Amino acid sequence: MLERPAPASIPNAPGAYLFKDAHDRVLYVGKAKSLRSRIGSYFQSTRAHTPRTGQMLALAVGVEWTQVENEVEALMLEYTLIQRHQPRFNVRYRDDKSYPFLALTLRDTWPRAMVVRGRHLAGNRYFGPFGHAYAIRETLDLLLRTFPVRTCSDNKFRHHELLGRPCLLFHIEKCAGPCVGEVGAEDYARMLTELETFLEGETAGVIRRLEVDMAAAAEAEEFERAARIRDRLSSVRKAVESQEMVSERREDFDVIGLEGDELEAAVSVFYVRKGRVMGQHGFIVDRAEDLSSAELMGRVIERVYFAENPLGPPKAVLVPEMPSRPDLYMNWLSERRGSAVQMRVPQRGAKRRLSVTARRNAAERFAAHKLKRAGDHNTRARALNELQDHLGLPQAPLRIECYDMSHLSGQDYVGSMVVTEDALPRRGEYRRFRLRKVTGNNDLAAMEEVLERRLRNYLAERDMPASERGKFGYPPQLLLVDGGRAQLGVAQRVVMRLGLAEEIPVAALAKQFEEVYVPDQAEAVRIGRQSEALYLLQRIRDESHRFALAYQRQLRRNRMKRSALDGIPGLGPARKRRLISEAGGVRAVQRASLEDLRSYSWLPERVAESVYAKFHG
């Protein structure tokens, strides 16, 4: 059954989307100016859908999307995906939305130029795709003034060949007249080669020749001919405008985007062939090994090119970070391709922008993955039941509290408490602590102070009526601390001292090896890395670390904004800034004598005396 994705997980940006059935077959491909709005519209009242759309939604079990920079890219990507997957519910849609190509039928004796859609035939040359059919038809019509190759059908060509009379296009100089022998095979082949060269991007010679012809016609006062050449020149310049989606050149490269945390990462790969995106692939990586970011990049390249890549290695691979042993990977890819493969980190231009887009897609995929795991009720229930079994708890821990400490060289020491209920964060229950007794770098003493303050507040409130309880009036069913055996020992000591050992179970999660420690057990509790229980503990621990770090940084910012001159009566912000500027700094103000301060004519005498008294009593 198709489940609606969380709206927040869908980007409010242009892109293409795919509906898939239970067998992972693509049912439908669409494009949207806003993916969030368009995908959301499928989950509104079914009465608003056409029968065909309703049938597609009845078969679909999932929807995926790819974000791009603008609507044109979304349109081109939609076409590419339709061509690749041939979805059954795009049959009626394909003719209206498929993209036109300019084809040269090189298989014919007298090749023709034509606008085509759909299947490509071997032996012909195709240029495009182009964004709009009318644009390429207009361009072709104008190019025929410079390259008058035939555009008529084979039947019409044979008809005029038998008549011995050319059609109207010959008379208006848009066809060289091969049907009646007005042009030889060699001249026609040369004309066709020039058109191919022009369409491949070698346009400077044609433009230069037209400019020379226009100038010569004007100098000879053949103004009508000069005007026609001017129109041809204008059409040629219009034709050379880039039609590629991501690159001005017809080049092959792949772009890899990566986003994740210490436990998992999401990968998004754009396959660019002939300057346009041919497809996109993404997957989640479980960082089961202790890998550096460069080593992780190497693992990603292995999976992309040795197992997953449908197009094979391109000439260049653009990565967010070079892998460890880049020479090894480049040699390996070069061997698979049969020619040299370069790997680099894009720094500027269109490739840099596409790299940012790939990373943004990876971030969206990663956020969706996290949200899906966190939001699924069955997954959450399984995680809580697994925790109860692994940790030997009397009941599933519906309320979990996790604690972490943060400081910078012993300054701005803070603690955090984050809460989950039913495995979902309860941000309204989060609490932060500013340490009162601990000085210097002592995480264990800090943890002890925070836990004791929290649990003593609970003891003071637990016998009150529910309506009168404060923010610490309910106990956790699992008290989790960030750390190893030492931190677990602190938690044990606090709950035992307060007589809560039988009421509140405690555990510790060590970050280095993701080991879980519980009281009265020598060895760490081994929980499988793919276990939902371990994932839940890791997510709570990471959230407590983030919350503590954010508070510590806030305090540090506030402290750095404070000045020794704060709080002096009569010394407001404007006077303070001027005094610091004219005295030469805060320390100069502190050392200044009373006479020096009185020498500032703009500083009232009583304020000067207050400043002096602040630092000299």
Number of C-alpha atoms within 10 A of each C-alpha: 11 16 10 13 18 13 13 12 17 22 18 16 19 24 27 27 22 23 24 21 19 12 8 11 15 24 21 25 26 23 25 21 18 19 23 21 15 16 24 15 13 15 14 10 8 13 8 11 15 10 11 10 14 15 12 18 22 12 15 23 17 18 19 15 23 30 26 21 16 15 17 16 22 24 23 25 27 26 21 20 22 24 15 12 14 17 19 14 17 16 12 9 13 17 12 8 18 23 22 24 23 22 21 23 18 16 13 11 8 17 18 19 22 19 17 17 16 12 7 12 11 9 11 13 16 20 15 16 22 19 20 13 18 11 14 20 16 12 18 20 16 21 20 20 21 21 22 23 25 23 20 15 12 11 9 13 20 14 15 15 17 11 11 12 13 20 18 11 16 18 11 9 14 20 24 24 25 18 23 17 12 13 14 12 13 9 11 21 16 13 17 22 13 18 22 17 14 20 16 13 15 14 17 11 12 18 17 12 12 19 17 13 16 23 17 14 17 15 11 10 11 13 14 11 15 21 14 13 21 17 15 21 23 14 19 22 15 13 21 16 10 13 17 19 23 20 20 15 14 15 15 18 23 23 27 29 25 29 21 18 10 15 16 15 21 25 24 28 24 24 24 23 18 17 18 26 23 20 18 20 15 21 18 18 18 14 17 11 10 12 13 13 15 16 16 20 22 21 16 21 20 16 13 21 17 15 10 14 16 12 12 15 25 22 18 19 21 22 22 21 18 16 22 16 11 16 12 12 18 17 15 18 26 17 13 16 14 10 13 16 20 18 20 15 16 19 11 9 9 14 18 16 15 22 26 19 21 28 23 20 27 27 20 22 27 26 18 18 18 14 15 15 16 19 14 10 14 10 17 19 17 15 23 23 18 18 23 17 14 15 20 12 16 11 13 20 22 16 20 22 24 27 27 28 27 24 21 14 9 14 14 20 27 27 28 27 25 27 23 20 15 16 24 17 18 13 10 9 14 17 18 19 20 17 17 11 8 18 13 13 15 13 20 17 15 26 25 18 19 22 21 18 13 17 20 15 16 18 17 13 18 17 11 12 9 11 6 10 15 14 13 19 19 16 18 21 20 23 22 28 26 24 23 20 18 12 24 25 18 19 26 20 15 20 21 13 11 12 12 15 15 8 13 16 22 25 23 28 26 19 15 9 9 21 17 25 26 22 16 6 8 9 10 17 15 13 18 10 14 10 13 22 24 23 19 21 23 19 16 24 26 18 20 27 21 16 22 25 21 15 21 25 16 13 18 16 11 10 11 9 8 9 10 12 20 11 11 16 12 15 19 12 11 8 14 16 14 13 21 15 13 11 17 11 12 17 11 14 21 17 13 16 16 16 11 13 20 17 13 14 8 10 16 15 15 12 17 23 15 18 24 22 13 14 13 12 7
